Amino acid sequence: MAGITPQTAFSSVNTRQGGEKALWLHNTHTGESLKTVYWAGGDYSRDALGEIDFILRDHRSGETKPIAPRLLDLVYELNRVLGVGAPIHIISGYRSPATNAVLAARSGGVARHSLHVVGQAIDLRVPGRELKDVHRAALALRGGGVGYYHRSDFVHVDIGRVRSW
């Protein structure tokens, strides 16, 4: 991870023209897993994006929302940098406004105007990697916001402005 720079890591995701990008996701609340190629031949797969939207749905309400492809690229790049051959564990993907309001009322750690509500944030953990290493790698990518939740055992990544907490 020492050789990662924002210019060589995250920017390469958006400019690469060949190959494929795949994600292997496991929703910790529903127990569902998905392994799919979501980008190939220079374009995103509409079918794969739909499958990803479903697995990242609000598990409380069942509502889905399109997940920003740029966020998927960030998660893809994070996984690539960490070199993990196991599914990424998703704690939270999309959250409906109602779910987010309930969670924000219960906890000071949930933003009232969360990027989860617009499909631009994911809370995750990466099996086989220490949480602090996932956090460091996400920070190095400089793809957006990065939150470190040691007690809850996850890292938040989003495609908002670059910031950390």
N, C-alpha and C positions, 0 to 999 in steps of 0.2 A: 504494500500500500504506500510505501514511502515515495514511489515514483509517480504517484497520481498528482496531476495538476488539473485545475478546472478546465483549462484549454484542451488538454489531451484526453480527458475522460469523458465528461458529459457532452461536450460539443461533438465528439466523434459519433455519438448516437444519432444526432440529427443530420449529419452530412453523409453518412455512409450510404452508398447506392446499391450494393450487392448484398447477397446473403439473406439470412433470416434472423428474426428476433423471436424468441420463445419465452414464455413464462410458465412456471410450475407453481401454482398457488394452492394453499390449503386454508380454508376458512375454519378457524378454531371454534366458532360458535355453532356452525351447522354440520361440521365434519366432512364437508364436501371438498373435493380436490379437482383441480383442472390443470392439465398440461396442454398448452396450445401454442402454435406459431401464430402470432398476431400481426407480424409484419414480414412480407416477403416480396421479392421482385420490385422493390422500391415503393411499396404501398401497404397500407394497413388492411387487414382482412376484416370486412364488415361482420362476417359470421363469428370470427374469434372475438372481436370487440364485444359483440352481444353476449357471448358466453362469459367473458370477463366481467361485464356489467352485472350479470346474474350472480356470479359467485361473490362479487363484492357488494351485493345488495345490503340494504338495511335489514339485518336478520330479525329485528324486532317487529317491523311492520311488513316486511316482504317487498317494499318498494325498491325499484331500481332507478338509476340515473346513469346517463353515459359518463364513463370515467374518462378523463382527459388523456388522450394518447401520449401527450408529453409526460404525464405522471407515470404511465406504463413504461415509457422509455427510461425514466429515472430509476424505477424499480429494476428494470432489466439491467441497467448499467451497474447499479449497486450489487446485484447478484453476480454479474460478470466479474467485477472487481474482487468480490469476496471469494469467488471460485467455489461456489457451493453446488453440489449435485443433488440437492434435496429440495422439496417444496418450501417456498417462503410461507411462513405462517402469518396469516392476516388476522389481526385483532379487530380492526375496524376499517372499512372502506367507505362506501357511501353511507351517509346518515340523513334520514328525512329531517325536515325542519322540526317536526314534532318530537322526534327522538332526541335531536340535538338539544332542544329546549329543556326537556326533562333531565338529560345528563348535565347540562350546564347549571340547572337549578340545584342539583345534588352535589356538584363538585366544582371547585374553583379551577380545576385543571382542564376544563372543557370550555373552549371559546364560544361565546354566544353567536358569533358570526364565523363559525368554523368553515374551513375550506372543504371539509368532509361533505358539507351540504351541497356543494357544487361539483362534486366528483373530482376534486383536485388534491386530496390528501389520503394517505394510508398510514395506519399504525401497524407495525409488523415486527416480527422477530425472525431471525435466520438460524435454523437448527445447525448445530456444529460450529457456531461462531459466538464468541463472547459478545454480550450486548454493547460493551464499550468499544469493541472493534467495529461493529455495525455502525455505531454512532460516529466514530472517527471517519469511516469510509464515506458515510452520507455527508458529513461536513465537507470533506475534501472534494466531493463532486460539485458543490456549490450550485445545485439545481433548484434550490428554494429553501423553505424552512425545515429545520431539523430540531426535533424535541427529544430529550433523553428522559425516559421514565423508568428509572432503575427499579423502584419498588413494584411497579406494575409489569415489569419485564417486557417492555417494547420500546421501539424507536418510532417516532412520528416523522414522516417525510411528506412534504407538499411542494407544489410548484408556484407558490407565492413568492414574495420577495425573499432574498437570501437573508436569513436570520437564524438564531439558535437560542434555545433555552434548556 
